[in-house]
Structure formats: structure tokens, C-alpha cells
Amino acid sequence: MLRCDIITIFPEFFTQAFDYGIMRRARAAGLVEMQAHDLRRWTSDKHHVVDDRPFGGGEGMVLKPEPIFAAVRELTGCSTREAYSPRTRVVLLSPQGRVFTQEVAQDLSRSAAQLILICGRYEGVDERVGEALATDEISIGDYVLSGGEPAAVVVIDAVVRLLPGALGNETSTTNESFSAGGLDHPQYTRPTEFAGMSVPEVLLTGNHGEIARWRREAALRKTEKNRPDLLK
């Protein structure tokens, strides 16, 4: 079973985020357990302050290291990153991290028994968190969010659906976009004619060899059109 712990200042953000579809079925089947933790629980002052102004000046606030270190220490049972279990991954969600890809999701789904996600806020997180606690620093794309909470949902969803037993058809994850390096082929369903557009005739023939060939070529054309960078 995979355990996902989310460290956030907005635990209520996740109240219903995982109550639908594959995520709900995976939880019901005992494949994954998830809990969002309020970072303020690990503060020691009466006002539960989790942020402060950055050294050197600048706008905004930065999440303080002390409560995050305390949270990770309690959730892992370890005081240092070197003492983590080999199957513990602590992910700092940050615009400065490596880009989250299907390959990264596959790595996490195969290697992690405990996945801790630290959600940044404001101007970011004290750099010492990344240096001393995080095993991974991940960004879900080249843009900036208000916080790491939406990114945590993305990462967990992508990882959990790759767990054995999460999907009804285990081949689904091998025949979709990015799993083979490019985009998936176009999909069609009934009706065969709609708004003057027709389903490609080859998909109606029942010739599985021709259909497979068409799908490979169509996937290549779609990748060339929408994501030519993947062809490199």
C-alpha cells in the first residue's frame, strides 16, 4: 500500500479531491491511504506562524523551515534525510523543481511506499527544506501557481493510477500518451457520423493489423502537430 502524506497550510483543499473515480476505487481497495496535514500543527508560537519575510529583502513571505522539519520528522520517524526508509520519498513541490513527467510518475509508483508532498506557498519555501529534507523537488510545469496544493493533486493522481490494481485494465497505462514517448492516437466512438465529420473508415473494418498501423501513424501525426519536442 502507498501512503501519501500532504503537508499544507490548507488541508481543507483536499477534503473531496480524492473522492472520485480511480482515486476513490484505489482507496477503497486499500491500494493507497492519503492524509492532508495542517503545517500549523507543528508551530510552537501561540499565533501558529508558518512564514516570515525573506532575508535580503524582496516582496512576499517565505515558509519557515522549523515547522516543516518537525512535520517530516514526525511523519518519517527520522531526523535526517539519510535515515529515511529506502521507500520513502519526500517531494517538495516548487516551480524550481524538475518537470513532472510520466517517467517520474512511474518511478514514484514503483519505488515509494510513503510519499510525502510539501506544498509551497507565498514566495516559496526556505531553501534548507530542499537541501536537507527533500528527496525530490518537482514542478508540474513551467508556470506559477498560488500554492503547491493543485500540484499535489496532480502528482498523487498520476502516481496512484499507475499502482497495480488501480485500473480495471492493466494495459491502459502502457497504451496512453507519454508512456511510449509520444502522444496517444486519436479516439472515436459512436455515432460514426457527427456534425459532418466521419470516423476513419479503417476503424470500422475489424482489421486489427490495419487499425494498429493507422493508430501508430495517427499518433505520430498528432505528436508532430501538438508536441514536436517529444519527437526529439
C-alpha positions as CSV (number, residue, x, y, z in Angstrom):
1,M,0.0,0.0,0.0
2,L,1.2,3.5,-0.8
3,R,0.8,6.1,2.0
4,C,0.5,9.7,0.8
5,D,1.1,12.5,3.4
6,I,0.5,16.1,2.3
7,I,1.9,19.0,4.3
8,T,-0.1,22.1,3.6
9,I,-1.5,25.2,5.3
10,F,-4.8,24.5,3.6
11,P,-5.7,20.8,4.5
12,E,-9.4,21.5,3.7
13,F,-8.3,21.9,0.0
14,F,-8.1,18.1,-0.2
15,T,-11.4,17.3,1.5
16,Q,-13.0,15.9,-1.6
17,A,-10.2,16.0,-4.1
18,F,-9.7,12.2,-4.0
19,D,-13.3,11.1,-3.6
20,Y,-13.9,10.4,-7.3
21,G,-13.2,7.8,-10.0
22,I,-9.9,5.9,-9.9
23,M,-8.7,7.6,-6.8
24,R,-11.8,6.6,-4.8
25,R,-11.6,3.0,-6.0
26,A,-7.9,2.8,-5.2
27,R,-8.6,4.0,-1.7
28,A,-11.5,1.6,-1.2
29,A,-9.3,-1.3,-2.4
30,G,-6.6,-0.5,0.1
31,L,-4.0,0.4,-2.5
32,V,-3.4,3.9,-1.1
33,E,-4.0,5.9,2.0
34,M,-4.0,9.7,2.0
35,Q,-4.0,12.3,4.6
36,A,-3.5,16.1,4.5
37,H,-1.7,17.6,7.5
38,D,-2.0,21.2,8.7
39,L,1.5,22.6,8.8
40,R,0.4,24.9,11.7
41,R,0.2,21.9,13.9
42,W,4.0,21.9,14.1
43,T,4.4,25.5,15.1
44,S,5.5,26.4,18.6
45,D,4.2,30.0,19.0
46,K,0.7,31.0,20.1
47,H,-0.2,32.5,16.7
48,H,0.9,29.4,14.7
49,V,3.1,31.5,12.3
50,V,4.4,29.4,9.4
51,D,6.0,32.2,7.3
52,D,8.4,35.2,7.6
53,R,10.0,37.9,5.4
54,P,12.9,36.8,3.2
55,F,16.4,37.7,4.2
56,G,17.9,40.2,1.7
57,G,14.6,41.9,1.1
58,G,12.0,41.4,-1.5
59,E,8.3,41.0,-1.8
60,G,6.1,38.4,-0.2
61,M,6.7,35.9,2.6
62,V,8.6,32.6,2.8
63,L,7.6,29.4,4.6
64,K,9.8,28.9,7.6
65,P,11.9,25.7,7.9
66,E,11.2,24.8,11.6
67,P,7.6,23.5,11.2
68,I,8.3,21.7,8.0
69,F,11.3,19.9,9.6
70,A,9.2,19.0,12.6
71,A,6.4,17.7,10.3
72,V,8.7,15.5,8.2
73,R,10.5,14.2,11.3
74,E,7.2,13.1,12.8
75,L,5.8,11.6,9.6
76,T,9.0,9.7,8.7
77,G,10.3,9.0,12.2
78,C,13.7,10.3,11.0
79,S,15.7,13.4,11.8
80,T,17.8,13.4,8.7
81,R,17.2,12.5,5.0
82,E,19.9,9.9,5.1
83,A,17.9,7.9,7.7
84,Y,14.7,7.7,5.6
85,S,13.5,4.3,4.7
86,P,14.6,3.3,1.1
87,R,11.0,3.5,0.1
88,T,10.3,7.0,1.5
89,R,10.1,9.9,-1.0
90,V,9.8,13.4,0.3
91,V,8.7,15.7,-2.6
92,L,9.0,19.5,-2.4
93,L,6.5,21.0,-4.9
94,S,8.2,24.0,-6.4
95,P,8.5,26.0,-9.7
96,Q,12.2,25.5,-9.4
97,G,12.0,21.7,-9.4
98,R,12.5,19.2,-12.3
99,V,9.4,18.9,-14.5
100,F,7.0,16.2,-13.6
101,T,6.6,13.7,-16.4
102,Q,5.1,10.2,-16.9
103,E,8.5,8.8,-16.3
104,V,8.8,10.5,-12.9
105,A,5.3,9.3,-12.0
106,Q,6.3,5.7,-12.9
107,D,9.4,6.0,-10.8
108,L,7.4,7.2,-7.8
109,S,4.7,4.5,-8.2
110,R,7.3,1.7,-8.3
111,S,9.7,2.9,-5.6
112,A,7.7,4.6,-2.9
113,A,5.8,3.1,0.0
114,Q,5.5,6.5,1.7
115,L,5.1,9.7,-0.4
116,I,5.3,13.0,1.5
117,L,4.4,16.1,-0.5
118,I,5.3,19.5,0.8
119,C,3.1,22.3,-0.6
120,G,4.8,25.6,-1.0
121,R,3.1,28.9,-0.7
122,Y,3.7,32.7,-0.9
123,E,7.2,33.4,-2.4
124,G,8.3,29.8,-1.7
125,V,9.9,27.6,1.0
126,D,13.1,28.2,2.9
127,E,15.9,26.6,0.8
128,R,17.1,24.4,3.6
129,V,14.0,22.3,3.3
130,G,15.0,21.3,-0.2
131,E,18.7,20.8,0.8
132,A,18.1,18.7,3.9
133,L,14.7,17.1,3.7
134,A,13.5,16.6,0.1
135,T,14.5,13.6,-1.9
136,D,12.8,15.2,-5.0
137,E,12.0,18.7,-6.0
138,I,9.2,18.7,-8.6
139,S,7.4,21.2,-10.8
140,I,4.3,20.2,-12.7
141,G,5.0,22.8,-15.5
142,D,6.6,26.0,-16.5
143,Y,4.1,28.3,-14.8
144,V,3.5,29.5,-11.3
145,L,0.5,28.5,-9.1
146,S,-0.7,30.2,-5.9
147,G,0.5,27.2,-4.0
148,G,1.5,23.6,-4.2
149,E,-1.9,22.1,-3.4
150,P,-3.1,21.7,-7.0
151,A,0.3,20.3,-7.9
152,A,0.0,17.7,-5.1
153,V,-3.4,16.5,-6.5
154,V,-1.8,16.2,-10.0
155,V,1.2,14.2,-8.7
156,I,-0.9,11.9,-6.5
157,D,-3.4,11.2,-9.2
158,A,-0.7,10.4,-11.8
159,V,1.1,8.1,-9.4
160,V,-1.8,6.3,-7.9
161,R,-3.4,5.3,-11.3
162,L,-0.1,3.5,-12.0
163,L,-0.3,1.3,-9.0
164,P,-1.0,-2.4,-9.8
165,G,-4.8,-2.9,-9.5
166,A,-5.8,0.7,-9.6
167,L,-7.1,0.4,-13.2
168,G,-9.5,-2.2,-14.4
169,N,-7.4,-2.8,-17.5
170,E,-3.7,-3.0,-16.6
171,T,-2.7,-2.4,-20.3
172,S,-4.3,1.1,-20.1
173,T,-1.2,2.7,-18.7
174,T,1.0,1.3,-21.4
175,N,-1.1,2.5,-24.3
176,E,-1.6,6.1,-23.4
177,S,0.1,9.4,-24.0
178,F,3.8,9.7,-22.9
179,S,4.1,6.1,-21.9
180,A,5.8,5.3,-25.2
181,G,7.4,8.7,-25.6
182,G,4.8,10.3,-27.7
183,L,1.1,11.2,-27.7
184,D,-1.7,8.7,-27.8
185,H,-3.6,8.1,-31.0
186,P,-7.0,9.8,-31.6
187,Q,-10.1,8.1,-30.2
188,Y,-13.5,7.8,-31.7
189,T,-16.9,6.4,-30.6
190,R,-20.5,6.3,-31.8
191,P,-22.1,7.8,-33.8
192,T,-19.9,7.2,-36.9
193,E,-21.2,10.5,-38.5
194,F,-21.5,13.7,-36.5
195,A,-21.7,17.4,-37.5
196,G,-20.4,16.5,-41.0
197,M,-17.4,14.6,-39.6
198,S,-16.8,10.8,-40.0
199,V,-14.9,8.2,-38.1
200,P,-11.9,7.0,-40.1
201,E,-13.1,4.0,-42.2
202,V,-10.2,1.8,-41.1
203,L,-11.5,1.8,-37.5
204,L,-14.7,0.2,-38.8
205,T,-13.1,-2.7,-40.7
206,G,-12.2,-5.0,-37.9
207,N,-8.8,-5.5,-39.4
208,H,-6.6,-5.3,-36.3
209,G,-3.4,-5.1,-38.1
210,E,-4.5,-2.2,-40.3
211,I,-6.0,-0.5,-37.2
212,A,-2.8,-0.8,-35.3
213,R,-0.8,0.7,-38.2
214,W,-3.3,3.6,-38.6
215,R,-3.1,4.3,-34.8
216,R,0.7,4.4,-34.9
217,E,0.7,6.8,-37.8
218,A,-2.1,8.9,-36.4
219,A,-0.2,9.2,-33.0
220,L,2.9,10.3,-34.8
221,R,1.0,13.0,-36.8
222,K,-0.7,14.2,-33.6
223,T,2.7,14.3,-31.8
224,E,4.3,16.2,-34.7
225,K,1.4,18.7,-34.6
226,N,1.0,19.3,-30.9
227,R,4.3,18.3,-29.2
228,P,7.1,18.2,-31.8
229,D,9.6,18.4,-28.9
230,L,8.7,14.8,-28.0
231,L,9.9,13.6,-31.4
232,K,13.5,14.5,-30.4
